[in-house]
């Protein structure tokens, strides 16, 4: 005589399997985020929903400080999601401007890395204001090895590396890949 599962048990098993699969995908591959502020306007607007690729830089192994190797390292110009250094319970999104070992200067709204004007259009086409502790006029900032310098595209109203300093490499969650909602703004990010 064959054992037959009840409909309720089948539903419960399906929901548990779907939940485990969703958590696995969210932990190691891709995660959805909602933009809470205007710090990345015009690139990202308040309420935009986007997908962040964790495999590109390598996902963190839960409950450890270890990371699985990714396809590449973060590069200047990437839009990255990271744990805010002053409160790691909060996630921030900003544009990566400089890598560990780089020297950064903001001069007349332009970014200079290692005394060379950044010509990447995703960075060059934004006017960056000099403000706060790490972004004063005529101030050259040395980014420590193992850290990143990030800026918001809405430079006038962004709390970023100019204000609170550097992002530790281990705080990086992933690279923002595309906006999926609202549908009229759906697109891949540069």
N, C-alpha and C positions, 0 to 999 in steps of 0.2 A: 504494500500500500504506500503510495507516494505522499510525502508531506507537502501540504499546500500552505503557502504564506497568506496571511490575511492582507487585505487591501491596505489597512492602516500600517502594518509593518513594512510593506513595500514602499509606501509614501515616506515613512520615517527614514528608512535606509537610503532612499533616493535623496532626501533633503540632507542627510548627514554626509553622503558622498559628495554632493554638490558643494556643500560648505567647505569640506576639506580641500577639494579641488580649487575652489575660489581662493582660499587662504594660501594655498601653495603658489598659485599664479601671482597673487598680490605680493607675497613675500619675496619671490625669486625672479619675477619677470616684468610685470607692468602694474602700475597703480594709478588710480584716478585721484585728481586733486581739484579743488575749487579755489579760484583766485579771490582772496578776501579784501584786497586793497588795490589802490591805484598806483602802486610803486613801479609797475612795469608798463604803464600806458606809454605809447600807443600799441606796443606789441601785444600785451595782455590787458584785458579790461576786467573790472570788478564783475564777478559772477561767471567768468569764463570757466569752463570745465575742460581739463586737459589730461592727457595720459603721459605718465613719466616712465621711461624705459630704464629698468634697473640692470638689465643685462649688459648694456653698453659699457658701463664702468665696473660692473661686477656687483651683485647683490651681497649684502651682509648676511652672515649666518646668524639666525636668531639666537639671542642669549649669549652671544660671544662678541668679541671685537674683530673676529676674522671676516675676511671678504673673499668670495669666490672670484677668480680672475675674470675680468671683463674683456670685451673686444678691443677696447682702447682706453687711454687715459683721458680725463677731461682736457679740453682745449680752449684757448682764448676765444671768446665769442659764444660759447655754449650757454644755453639757459639751463641752470641747474636748480634742483630742489635739494635742500639740505636742512639739517636740524640747526636751528638758531643757536649760535654759540653761548648766548647769555641765558637761554631757557630751552633745553633740548626737547621739551615736550611740544614745542612749536616748530612747525615747518615753514621755511621761507623759500622764496623763489627769486633769483636774481641772475644777471648775466655775469659770467666769469670773465674777468678783465686781465688778471695777472696770476701767474703760477709762482710757486715757491722758488725763491732765488731771484725773481724779477725785481726791478726798481720801477716804481710807479710815480708819475707826476701828472697832475691835472693843471694844464696851462691854457688860459683863455678858452676854456670849454673843451679843449682837446685832451686826449689821453696820450701820454708818452710812456712807453715801456722801454727800459734800458736806454733812455735818451733818444729813442726813435718814435716819431709820430705813428700812432696806430692808424692804418689805412683800411682795415677791414670795415666795409660799409655798415655792418650791424653795430659797430662801435663808433665809427667816424661820424655817422649822420646824427648823433645825439650830442647835445650841448650838456656837458657835465659841469655842475656848479662846484665851486670850491667851498667847502663847509666842514665844520667839525674837526675832530681831533686828527684824523688821518687824511684830510683833503684840503689843507690850507694852500693858499697861493704860494708858489715858490717852495713848496715842501716836497721833498723826494722821500717816498716811503719804500723801505726794503721789506719785501714779503718773505717771511721766514720759510725755510724749507719745510714741506709737509703741510702748508697752508695755501689758501687761495684768497685773492682780493676780488670782491664782487661789487657790482653797482646795479642799481635799478635804472631802467630805461627812462623813467619819469624822475630825472635827477633832482628836480627842485623839491620833490616831496617823497623821497625814498630814504628809509633808514637802512643803511648798507655799510660796507666796509669803511667808508669815510667817517662813520659815526662810531661803530662798535668794534672795528678791527677786522680780523682775519677769520676765515672759515677753515677749521681743521679738515684735512682730507677725509678722515674717518666719519665726518658728519654728512658727507654727500650721500644722498639717497639715489639720485639718478638724473638723467637728462630729460627735460620736457621735449616731447616729440611732436604732439599735435593737439590742437583744440578740437574737441568733438561736440561741444555744446556752448552756446547756441548754434544751431545747425547752420545759420547764415554766415557764421564766422569760422566754420570748420575749415582747418587747413593744417599743413605741416609747418613746424616752426624752424627758423634758421638760427 
